[in-house]
Amino acid sequence: MDYAKMIDSVQGVACIVSVRKGAEGEAAIAIAAANKRYLASVNKVDEEFVPNRPYSYYIAQDPNFDALARGCVSTHKIAHQYVNAELYDSWLDLYMIPLEDDKDGNGYCLFTYEMTPKSDSEKMVDISAATAFSVLKTCIKFRENEDFKATLDSIVKDIRMQCESDGCALILTDTVNRRIDLLSFDSHSIYAPADEDVFFKPEFYNIVETWHDFMAGSNCIIISNEKELKSIEEKSPEWYKSLKYSAVKTMVLYPLRIKENLYGYIFATNFNADKTPFIREVMELNSYVLSAETENYRMRQQLEMLSNTDLLTGVMNRNAMNSRVYRLNDDEAARGRGVGAIFVDVNGLKVVNDTKGHRAGDKLIMSVAETLRDICRGKEVYRAGGDEFVIIAADTTREEFDSLFDKLKSYSGKDGGPSFAIGAAYEDKNVSMKRIMKVADAEMYKDKAEYYKTHPDADRRNK
């Protein structure tokens, strides 16, 4: 068949892709014919066209393009994808249409696409009913459940089951500290090789760092057979070794990104390769929802941290303390066995500020905060303001609370360290947080008065 004459009659960007059946390697998929619009789109319009050059001469080699062409030729079915082509900073609405096989041992398909700088929401929702149900279910779960982590775990499990895969994970990449944060992971009960500890090893970050290059401007990585898995070994022996160690035979991976910011991935291993087109749709569209929801969650966490954390000391601030006291006062279940509060006030801060400067005073406050954190592990430490701290011990017994109080008291001024006044109150029946806070504050001021009786030079409160 004269494909050159045929392709010139196509109005849009188009070329004829040839696939040598049973062959592998760069030359197995080639461009048999191309119209001028296609050559212009790949910046080759000024060159004389040479039939049957490897397609990688025109565009970067892409395992997903390979799989699409081979699938179209082998199944004799039209293949359609709407993808984010990062390399070209565009969206591609692409089709591969099977053509009649020639007698040269090759299969052929017509490849055509439309490129736009922005996504088209109508094309993105042109999906199967099963995929639409999957994405809608994801959206509903995020709206129905306030527990983000539990919701994410449920969604990742859903995706794993839809992919019929052994394992599915959602990870975040911390480029500053060069580490991986495992946000959610679900595995089949028999999937023993998927040791979650691998996600936290430094070597795994080095592997994940290469995934962006592997996508080569595509929007995903799909390994659906042994040959595609073997191709990983050529580019990244360490990743290939990791995949073999974990008994991974197939893998589908999509990035989590907001605009230009890449901050994680979702991937499924050992999926059902016979369902690759459906799995691609499910993973791609769910990755958009997960990217947005995960980014919103991270932003809420950052805002909550800023609104509830004292920036000087790193402990929780007065705003967080007031919210906690309100909840404890209102929620009997949260109080558990009993509740206690310990008020701590730094002794001699004004002397330090006046004689050594406020920077030295800040260091004193930070030193006290560090002492409180070390001693009160598992308890809640708040900076109520200025030189005053509060420790809240919920769901604790009288014995545990008294032991904590005595330990704190013993550290005041120990070995030349910071000195602080301390007062406490505890209740386990008819609990009133307002009363506890009031009593503990009063006891602290009594202790401070005793301190200044023995250290009159440190008392500059009214001077």
Secondary structure, 3 states (H helix, E strand, C coil): CCHHHHHHCCCCEEEEEEEECCCCCHHHEEEEEECHHHHHHCCCCCCCCCCCEEHHHCCCCCHHHHHHHHHHHHHCCCEEEEEEEHHHCEEEEEEEEECCCCCCCEEEEEEEEEEECCCCHHHHCCCCHHHHHHHHHHHHHHHHCCCHHHHHHHHHHHHHHHHCCCEEEEEEEECCCCEEEEEEEEECCCCCCCCHHHHHCHHHHHHHCCHHHHHCCCCCEEECCHHHHHHHHHHCHHHHHHHHHCCCCCEEEEEEEECCEEEEEEEEECCCHHHHHHHHHHHHHHHHHHHHHHHHHHHHHHHHHHHHECCCCCCECHHHHHHHHHHHHHCHHHHCCCEEEEEEEECCHHHHHHHHCHHHHHHHHHHHHHHHHHHCCCCEEEEEECCEEEEEEECCCHHHHHHHHHHHHHHCCHHHCCCEEEEEEEECCCCCHHHHHHHHHHHHHHHHHHHHHHCHHHCCCCC
